[in-house]
């Protein structure tokens, strides 16, 4: 420290700290679909413009609410002495626009900041067009912060072929950018009602791609029943009287004729379980696990909040062929119900490259995404720096410090950092003189990422008591 002799104010500049790496956010999904409106300042100014939000309040401010559902019926039965009021909905008349409800499940399950890309408003006939969703996907490509891709409305596309073609394009974007991951559901074809294996076979036979492609995606099955409330117009709700007299044909008329029945009818409607694709809720679980444990922790063995039950109860034997695809490796993660533990537990953590030893697990792929993107961002400061030993030492130290932090947090295997990772850079090690002449600085990084204990095997042996 300098020696000061004259009273006064002096300025000292702190030396520049060594460069460091900050981890990028890992659970920033882009939801692409239809919304009631898309307005910031004027109507339509947010159409096909990815917009960052952090709550349902913000969603409703910029994108409105859900499309009111038709086909809701309430039966008032007074024939058994005690009035029984039950609600139901005709699945064929349900709205196909699921963005609003999916966002509710995302935030309820711990989701945070996300991007909404509205590809259009609600149309008569609930038309879902893959061309609209493809246009939205193209706009999301421009947003570097996005790490997850999904289409809540796509499950209602006209055909499974269109559905998987759309998701193939999403996977292709992940392969191109190497900083995001696609989450999808198994398309439920009404023609296969009662035989879900046909839906699974169609996915495996249709969704094409090599291991290098499919490692960027994961699929979940089946859909889930939730406690999310339907949006509806009271004049469209049909009232069926069974021995209750003339109480009105709609919920609006019931309100005027019998207020007690009206309140009970509203409660019955709220009790109707809403069937939704699981992907939006699963992405919310991703965010929760990432924040509480880390992206290297498998987003599995976690109950989905606000879920009532899976659409189908999959047995352990049935899950064998879903979790392990011996032919193509396209693993499907199952939502299962376990008594006493939860009504809808995520019971799988595999990518669609389920037979690949390197990229079999979701947390491994997503951890690499985080490290690759974080390191790339930090390395930008070295562009046009002298390609010499001093720069190489700074780059290696920066990356080693970052990976040491990840190792201490539990993301990497090994009892020492030498076992957990390596960073190589230098002439004769990763570069030739030709590389240096041509301006290339090459860094090689190896990681031993922790993997989930998917199969816990307890071995017991009968120990016989023998005389001494």
N, C-alpha and C positions, 0 to 999 in steps of 0.2 A: 504494500500500500504506500502511495506517495506521502511524503512528509509535508504537512501544511504549516506555514509559519505566519501568514497574514490572515486575520479574521475575514470571513466572507463566505460565499456560497460557491461550491465547486461541483462540477459534473463529472461523473465517471460512467463510462459505457461498459456494460456487462459483455464479456466475450461471448461470441456466438456458440450456442450449445451444439453438440454433435447432432447430425440429422437423425430423425426417428420416424417410425412408421405408426400410423394410427389405423386401427381396424375399421373397415367400412361397415355400414349397417348390413345385416344379413337377412332381415325379414321385412323387406319393403315390397309388397306385392303390387302388381298392376291388375286391376279388375277391369275387364273390357266387356261392355254390354250396353243395354238400352236403359234409359232413364226417363223420368217424367219430364224433366227439363234439363237444360245445360246452359246455365246463365250465370255470368259474373256481373257484367254491367248491362248488356243488352241480350235479348233472347237469342240463343243459339251460338253465342260467342265461345262457348266451351265445347261445342260439338267437335269430336275428333281431336281434342286437345287434352292430353294427359294433365290432370289437375291434382295436386297434392292436398290431402285432407288428413285429419288426425282423430275424427270423431263422427258419430252419426249426426250430431248437430250440424257440423260443417257439411256433411253429405246432403242433408235436407235443405240447407241454405242454398247450395249451388245446383243440386240435382233433383230435388223434390222427394216425393214419397213413392210408395208402391202403386201399381195399377190395381184398382179395386177388383176383387175376385167375384166372379159370377158362379152360379151353381150351388150356393149355400142354402141349405134347407134346415128348418127347425121343426121338429115334431113335438106337439103338445099332446101328451097322452093322459086322459083323465078317466080311463076305463077301469083302472085297477084300484080305485079309491083314492090313492095318493097320486097327485099330479107328477108325471115324469116328463121332463123336457130334455130332448137330445138334439144335438146338432150334427150335421154331416155335410160333405161337399162332394159334388160330382167331379171326379178327377179329370174328365174330358173337357169340362168347362173352366178349369182353373186357368189363371193367367200364366202365360209362358215366360213372362218377364220376372226373373228371380234376383236381379241385382240387389234390390233394396233388402230383401230378406237375407241374402247371402252376406251382405255387409253387417247386418245385425249379428249373425252367427260369428263372423270374424272378430268383431269388437268384444262380444261377450266372452270369447275364448282367449282374450288377451292380446288381440291385434292392436297395432298402433298406427303410425304413419303409413299411408298407402296412396297409390295413384288411381284415380277414376278416369277412364276414357269412355265417354258417352259416344256411341256410334249412331245415335238417333233417338227419337221419342217413341212413345207408345202408339202403335198403329192398330186400326181395326183389324181383327182377325189374329192379333198377336203374331205378326210375321217376324220370324228370326231368319236373317239372311247371312250366310257365311261370308259373302262379299263385304258386308258392313263390318263384320268382326275382323276380317283380314285387314281392312283399312285401318281399324283401330290398332291392330297389332303393329302395323308399319309405323304408326306414330309413336308407339311405346318404345320402339327400337332407339329412338333419339334420346331417351331419358336414361342417363348413366346410372342413376341411383337405384333403379328397379332391380330387384333380385329374384322375384317370383312372378310367374305368369299364370293367369287362369281366366276362364270365360264362364261366368255364372249362368248365362242364358243359353250357352251352346248345347246343353243337355237336351234342349227342345228344338234343335235343328231338325230338318225334315228327314234326315237319314243318318245312320251310323257312319256311312261312308263319308258324308260331308263333315261330320263331327271329327273323325280321326284325321281327315285331310287338314282341317284347321289346326288341330293340335300338332300335326307333323310340321306345319309351318312355324308354330311356336317353338318346337324343339330345334328346328333349323336355326332360328334366331339365337337360341341359347348356345348352340355349337359355334355360331359365327362370333358372338360377343364374348363367350366364356365367362360371363359374370352373372348369369341368372339361371333359374331352374323352373321347370314346368310341372304343375300339379293338375291332374285330371281325374275324372271319374269314369267308371265303366258306363257306356251308353246303354240305357234300358230301352230296348226296342219293344213297343207294344205287341208286335207280332210274336214275340217270344215269351209272352206272359206265362209264368209258371215254369219256365225252363231257363234259369239264369245262366246255365252252362253255355247256351248258344250265344249269349251276349259276350261271355268271356272268350269263347273261341273266335268270335268275329273280331274282337280287339286284337288278339294274338295273330290272326291271319291277315289283318288289314294294316295295323300300325307298323310301318316298315322302318328300317334303319339299322345301322351297325351298332356295335357296342359303344363306339365313340359318340354316336348320336343319342342312344337310349339311356346313357348314364346321366343325362341331363333332365330326366323326367321320372315321376313316380305316379302311380295310379292307385286309387282307393275304391273299395267296394264293401258293402252296398251303400245305397242312399240311407239317410237317417230321418226318423220322425222327430220333430222338434216341438218345443212349446212356444214357438214364435206365433204371434197373433196375426190373423188374416186382416187385410184391409178390405172394406166392403162398403157399399152403399145400402142403407137400410131399406130403401125402396126395392132393391133387387133381391133381398132375402125372402125366400118363400116360406110361408107358415102353413103347416099341415095340422089341422085340428082333428084329434081322434077322441071324440066324446067330450071335448072342451067347449062346444058351442061355437057361435059365430064370433070369433075373436079377431078376424081379419086375415087377409091373404098374404100380406107382407109385414115385415118388421115395423115399418112406419105405421101401418094401420093397427098393429098390435099395441104399439105405444099409446095410441089414442084410446083403445078399448080396454086394455088391462095392463096397467103399469107394472104390477107385480110379475105377471107372466113375461112382460117385456124385459125386465131386469134379469129374470131367470134365463130367458132366451139368449141374451147377450153373454151371460156366463157360459151357456152351452156352446156358443160359437167359439168363445175363447178356449174351450176345452178341446176343440178339434185339433188333432195333431197334424202339423204341416210337414209334408214329405219334401226334403231338400237334398241336393247333392252334398256330399260330405266335404268336398275340397275346400270351400271357403272356411269352414270351421277348423279344418286341419291346418290351414295356413295360419290361423289364429293361434293354434297350439304351437306351431313352429316358432312364432314370435315369443310366446311365453317361455318355452324351453330355452331358446337362445338367450333371453334376458336373465333367466334364473340360473341356468347351468352353463350354457355355451353352445355354439353351433355344432360342436363335436358330439354333443349328447343326442342320441337318437330320439326323435319326436314320436315316441311310442310308449306303450303301457301307460297312457294318459287318458283319462275320461274326457269326453267332449261335453262341455257345459251346455245346458239347455237342450240336450238331446234326451229323448224319451226311450228310444230303442232303434236298433238297426231295422231296415225294411225287411231283411231276411236274417234268420238265426243260422249262422254258419257254424257247423261242428268242427271239431279238431281234425277229423278225418277229411272233411271237405276242404279245409284250408290247406291241406298238404299239397294238393295240385294247384292251388292258387298261389301259395307262397313260393313254390319251387316249380318252375316250368322247365322240365328236362329237355324239351325240344328247342325252344328259342330263348329261354331265359327271361321271358317277360313276366316278372313277378308282380303279383297284385296284392296290395296291403289290405287286410280285412279289418272292418269295424265289427267288434264282437261284444256280446253282453256276458258279463260274469256276475252271477248272484253275489250280493254282498260287497262288490267292488265297484260297480258302475254299470249303467245301462248301455253305454256306447264307448268302448275302449278301443283306441287305435292299437291294433295287434299285428304290426308289421312295420318294417323300416327299410325296405329294399327299393332300389331304383328299378327301372325297366331293364337294366342290364344285370339281372339277378343271378346269372351264371358266371359273371366275371369276378374273379377274386379281388381285383384292384378296385373296381367301382360298383361293387354289389350294394353298398349301404349308402343311404341318403346323407347321413352326417359326414361321411368321408368326402363325398362329392361337394357338398355345400361348404365344408371347411376349406377345401382346396380353392373353391370360388373366392372365399373371403381372403385367404392369404395371397392368391394371385392378384386380385384386384387391389388390395391394400399395398402390396409391394410395388405394383406397377405405378400406382399414384405417387408413392414416395420416391420412386426412381426418376420421376419426371425432372427433378431438380438437377440431375446429373447429365441431362442432355446438353451436348456441346462443351462439357467439362473435358479437360485433358485426359486422354485415354492412357493413363500411366499408373504406376504402382501406388501413388498417393491416393488417387481416386478409387482404385480397386480396394484398398484397405478401408476407406470410408464406407464404400458400398457394402463390403462384407461385414463390417462391424455393425452397420445399421440393421442389416437383415438378421444377423446372429442375435443381436439384442432383442429384436422383435420375437424371433422364434423361441428364445429363452423364456420370454414372458408367457408364450403360449404353452410351453412345456411345463412351467411352474403352475399354470392354471389347470393342467390335466388334459390338455388336448393331444399331447404327443406321448408315445411310449418310450420306455427306456429309463434306466436308473441314472444315467448321465446325459448331458446334452449331446455328447458324441454319439450315443446310441439313438437319440431322438431325431437328430437332423444333421445335415451338412450343408455348407455353402462354399462353392468353389468359384473362383474367378482369377484370371491371370494368364499371362503369356506362357504357353506350353502346358497349361492346365485346362483352360476352356477356350483359349483363343490361339490362333496362329498369327504370324506376322502379316499374312494376307488380310486377316480379319481387322487388324489394327489399321492397316493402310486404307481399308475400305470403310473405316469409321464404326466398326461393330464392337460393342462391349458385351460380352456374353457371360451371363451368370447362371450357374447350375445349382439348383436347390433340391435337396432330397428330404422327404418328411416321412416319419413313421407315425401315422395318425392312429389314434386309438379306435378300436372297432367295438360295436355293441356285442354283448354276450347274448346272442340270439337263442342259443340252445344251452340251457343249464342242466347238466347231467349229474345226478346224485347216484353214486354207486354204493350199494349196501351189501354186506356179506354176513352170513350167519356165523357167529363166533361160538364155537363149542367150548363149554367149560370142561377142562381136563383136570384130573387129580394130580397133585404134586408128587 
